[in-house]
Amino acid sequence: MATSVRPRVRWAAVGTVLVVAAVAAVMSYGHLRAVAGKQGEDAAVLFPLSVDGLIVAASLVLLTRRRAGQPGGALAWCGLLVGVAATVAGNIASAEATTLARLVAAWPPVAFALSYELLLSLVRPDAPAGPVAAPDPVVAQEPAEPEPAEPGPGYVPPAALGAPAQHVEGANVVTEPVPVTEPVVAPVSATARNPRADEQVLPARARELIAAAGGRPPGRRALARELGCTEHKARTVLDLVAAAGATTTTGAGTAGGEQ
């Protein structure tokens, strides 16, 4: 758990950083001014301000953008790095041509840049200790539809009873009648209702057809078509008619002989 820093400790840190930055800035200023004077620069007094001032300006831009919750930006970081490189190079150029002298001359700009960044870190807003979890979005739940009750053992659906169907159009309920298909009942012939009628109706009808044809019996297929029965039935009818005709002829002959 993070604890707050006491104001005295914070101000002591700020004061220490300011002293180190001020000393480093004065030393770097003297080195850059000497380099600019040797090169014949008329404004040698202002030259160090343009170099170290670039570091200050870039750092302030980074601080401002960070407080606004924005990324630092490539231009601000480029300005900071170029300023640090320029001040280090200028301070090294003012030193003698020995390694130790160059290291000593390069220290003030490095100390100034680090001290200034430390100073800005004291005034930057503290970053959160950990990632802040976003609240879960509240999803509105639709009311659950009631489950239909299970029908009893004697329940008959309305569709089976010819009840009208319903469907919703907008806010109105439209009822449509359910077409009821009536069963098709095939006509039942007299012979189908009474099978015994075949022995009387069909032979009589066959005799009428034979008489209409001049005594010539029709074919089995033609007779079946006329009587509305099967060919097997038509053949049976023809046998009955023929048997009845033979019986009649025999009876007539016997009666003539007796006379």
ChimeraX attribute file (.defattr): number of C-alpha atoms within 10 A of each C-alpha:
attribute: neighborCount
match mode: 1-to-1
recipient: residues
	/A:1	3
	/A:2	6
	/A:3	5
	/A:4	5
	/A:5	8
	/A:6	8
	/A:7	9
	/A:8	9
	/A:9	10
	/A:10	12
	/A:11	12
	/A:12	11
	/A:13	14
	/A:14	18
	/A:15	13
	/A:16	13
	/A:17	20
	/A:18	17
	/A:19	12
	/A:20	16
	/A:21	24
	/A:22	17
	/A:23	14
	/A:24	20
	/A:25	23
	/A:26	14
	/A:27	17
	/A:28	28
	/A:29	23
	/A:30	14
	/A:31	24
	/A:32	27
	/A:33	21
	/A:34	20
	/A:35	20
	/A:36	19
	/A:37	15
	/A:38	10
	/A:39	9
	/A:40	9
	/A:41	14
	/A:42	10
	/A:43	11
	/A:44	17
	/A:45	15
	/A:46	14
	/A:47	19
	/A:48	24
	/A:49	16
	/A:50	12
	/A:51	21
	/A:52	22
	/A:53	14
	/A:54	21
	/A:55	26
	/A:56	18
	/A:57	15
	/A:58	21
	/A:59	20
	/A:60	16
	/A:61	17
	/A:62	20
	/A:63	20
	/A:64	15
	/A:65	14
	/A:66	14
	/A:67	12
	/A:68	10
	/A:69	8
	/A:70	11
	/A:71	12
	/A:72	17
	/A:73	11
	/A:74	8
	/A:75	11
	/A:76	19
	/A:77	16
	/A:78	11
	/A:79	17
	/A:80	23
	/A:81	13
	/A:82	16
	/A:83	23
	/A:84	19
	/A:85	15
	/A:86	18
	/A:87	27
	/A:88	22
	/A:89	16
	/A:90	24
	/A:91	26
	/A:92	23
	/A:93	17
	/A:94	21
	/A:95	18
	/A:96	11
	/A:97	10
	/A:98	8
	/A:99	11
	/A:100	11
	/A:101	13
	/A:102	18
	/A:103	14
	/A:104	12
	/A:105	23
	/A:106	22
	/A:107	16
	/A:108	25
	/A:109	29
	/A:110	19
	/A:111	18
	/A:112	26
	/A:113	22
	/A:114	16
	/A:115	22
	/A:116	20
	/A:117	18
	/A:118	17
	/A:119	18
	/A:120	17
	/A:121	13
	/A:122	14
	/A:123	11
	/A:124	13
	/A:125	11
	/A:126	8
	/A:127	7
	/A:128	8
	/A:129	8
	/A:130	6
	/A:131	7
	/A:132	7
	/A:133	6
	/A:134	6
	/A:135	6
	/A:136	6
	/A:137	6
	/A:138	6
	/A:139	6
	/A:140	6
	/A:141	6
	/A:142	6
	/A:143	6
	/A:144	6
	/A:145	6
	/A:146	6
	/A:147	6
	/A:148	6
	/A:149	6
	/A:150	7
	/A:151	9
	/A:152	7
	/A:153	6
	/A:154	6
	/A:155	8
	/A:156	10
	/A:157	10
	/A:158	11
	/A:159	11
	/A:160	9
	/A:161	10
	/A:162	13
	/A:163	15
	/A:164	13
	/A:165	13
	/A:166	12
	/A:167	10
	/A:168	9
	/A:169	8
	/A:170	7
	/A:171	6
	/A:172	8
	/A:173	10
	/A:174	12
	/A:175	12
	/A:176	11
	/A:177	10
	/A:178	15
	/A:179	10
	/A:180	11
	/A:181	7
	/A:182	6
	/A:183	6
	/A:184	6
	/A:185	6
	/A:186	6
	/A:187	7
	/A:188	8
	/A:189	9
	/A:190	12
	/A:191	15
	/A:192	11
	/A:193	9
	/A:194	9
	/A:195	9
	/A:196	11
	/A:197	13
	/A:198	15
	/A:199	13
	/A:200	11
	/A:201	14
	/A:202	23
	/A:203	22
	/A:204	14
	/A:205	15
	/A:206	22
	/A:207	18
	/A:208	12
	/A:209	18
	/A:210	17
	/A:211	12
	/A:212	11
	/A:213	11
	/A:214	8
	/A:215	11
	/A:216	10
	/A:217	18
	/A:218	15
	/A:219	13
	/A:220	18
	/A:221	15
	/A:222	13
	/A:223	24
	/A:224	19
	/A:225	13
	/A:226	14
	/A:227	19
	/A:228	13
	/A:229	14
	/A:230	14
	/A:231	17
	/A:232	12
	/A:233	17
	/A:234	24
	/A:235	16
	/A:236	16
	/A:237	26
	/A:238	22
	/A:239	13
	/A:240	16
	/A:241	19
	/A:242	15
	/A:243	12
	/A:244	13
	/A:245	13
	/A:246	12
	/A:247	12
	/A:248	11
	/A:249	11
	/A:250	11
	/A:251	11
	/A:252	11
	/A:253	11
	/A:254	10
	/A:255	9
	/A:256	8
	/A:257	7
	/A:258	6
	/A:259	5
